[in-house]
Amino acid sequence: MIYFDNAATSFPKPPEVAAAVAAGLAAPASPGRSGHAASLNASRTIHQARKALSKLLGFRDNGRLVFTANITWALNMAMDGLRLQAGDHVLSTCLEHNSVARPLARLAAEGGVEWETVPLDRQGLIDPAEFRRRLKPSTRLAVAIHASNVTGALVDIRRVKEAVGEIPLLIDTAQTAGAMDLGDLGQWADLVALTGHKGLMGPTGTGGLWVRPGLELRPLAVGGTGSRSESLEQPDFLPDALEAGTANTHGLAGLAAGVEFVLRTGAEVIREHELALTSAFIEGLREVPHIAVLGPPERERRVATTSLVVEGWSSSDLAAALEREYGIMTRAGLHCAPLAHRALGSFPGGATRFSFGFFNVMEEVETAVRALTELARRKN
């Protein structure tokens, strides 16, 4: 098997991740609910995950990092928690995943929120200045995916923040956290949503949201926290205010182990390896006829995700042939990002996505280039 679906979930995980999950499952784990040793140890596990992530992403107050079931929950928590009202204006890129697009569509349809998307420029990239041009007195939120899960194209989120000024910016780091150095986010970001099972090397069912000091959110869910149990009102302090219910302790143990692996290895070391694979892949296909690669060719403008369209092949048939004949696992279709595919001109058929990870090697990329060359010739 050659696994090129790391944009969906990274594989394989570092061995210590599985060991940490197994150890968590082997122990009683009810963090913050009891005073016995097992409960205290579970609380320490969650604290370690919070501490490691905050170190990686530059969050100075790790108590403002809230753990969630996944990044979709984190994004919904942020958008719902700002209490947007009818007539409020929201800006996003046109590259957003449905975890952003569907909540905003619902806010527009049911809540009267005005949602506007910023288009791609001629190079297929987002121009941050377009955010500034579209600002209105009623703008209450800006949302930007840091890197497209379709093309791998990076959005310059620092310049987007400069463009929108004091308006809160919600950043989707699903494709970048752990895959590049984001150590300055805590210095200027407003809302950072993350997932544990991709570049952070953790298990599924883990995610988080960091909320800058001074910005308060209405809880999306309320319930038990183990704190202020005498009150029927949700605690008003973080992380408890946004962490109702028992935490996924064994999953967060695995996430902590994954983040520690990234810290030891170095996010920039990971990025350099993954970009070397991506560059070789794109360069290897450059002279192959009938293959259109989506997204920017420059390595500094992307992460290790590339989608392509091969003339004569549907995206799903191409993915099936790659797996059946070459053992190459990819992802076909619209990648939960129909807005991006519309903007790129690949809607409704979608594309076949290759997303490389730290544990892939150059020989696997060379196999993929040969496979695509053979398959393109077969239909043309």
QUIGIQUI-V897427 format. One line per field, one symbol per residue. ss: DSSP state (@ for helix, = for strand, . for the rest). phi: phi as a letter, one per 40 degrees, with the letter a starting at -180 (. if undefined). burial: I if it has 16 or more other C-alpha atoms within 10 Angstrom, else O. A space follows every 10 residues. Layout:
# QUIGIQUI-V897427
ss: ???
phi: ???
burial: ???
This chain:
# QUIGIQUI-V897427
ss: .==.=..... ....@@@@@@ @@@@@..... ......@@@@ @@@@@@@@@@ @@@@@@@... .@@@====.. @@@@@@@@@@ @.......== ===....@@@ @@@@@@@@@@ @..=====.= .....=..@@ @@@.....== =====.=... ..==..@@@@ @@@@....== ==....=..= ....@@@@.. =====..... ......==== =......... .......... .........@ @@......@@ @@@@@@@@@@ @@@@@.@@@@ @@@@@@@@@@ @@@@@..... ===.....@@ @=..====== ....@@@@@@ @@@@@@.==. ===....@@@ @@@@...... =====..... .@@@@@@@@@ @@@@@@@@@.
phi: .bcbbcccac accddccccc ccccccbcab cgbabccccc cccccccccc ccccccbgcc bccccbcbca ccccccdccc ccfcbdgcbb bacccccccb cccccccccb bgccbbbccc cccgbccdcc cccccbdccb abbaccaccc bgccbccccc ccccgccdbc bcbdcbcgca cbcbdccacb bbcabccbcc gcccgbaabb bcdgbbbccc bbicbgbfcc bcccdbbccd dbbcgccccc cccccdcccc ccccchcccc cccccccccc cccccdcccg bbccgccccc babcbbbabb dgbccccccc cccccbgcbb bbhbffbccc ccccgbcccg abbbbcbccc bccccccccc ccccccccbb
burial: OIIIIIIIII IOIIOIIIOI IOOIOOOOII IIIOOOOOII IIIIIIIIII IIIIIIIIIO OIIIIIIIII IIIIIIIIII OIOIOOOIII IIIIIIIIII IOIIIOIIOO OIIIIIIIII OOOOIIIIOI IIOOIOOOII IIIIIIIIII IIIIIIIOOI IIIIOOIIII IIIIIIIIII IIOOIIOOII IIIIIIIIII IIIIIIIIII IIOOOOIIII OIIIIIOOOO OOOIIOOIII IIIIOOIIII IIIIIIIIII IIIOOIIIOI IIIIIOIIOO IIOIIOOIOI IOIIIIIOIO OIIIIIIIII IIIIIIOIII IIIOOIOIII IIIIIOIIII IOOIOIIOOI IIIIIIIIOI OOOIIOIIIO IIIOIIOOOO
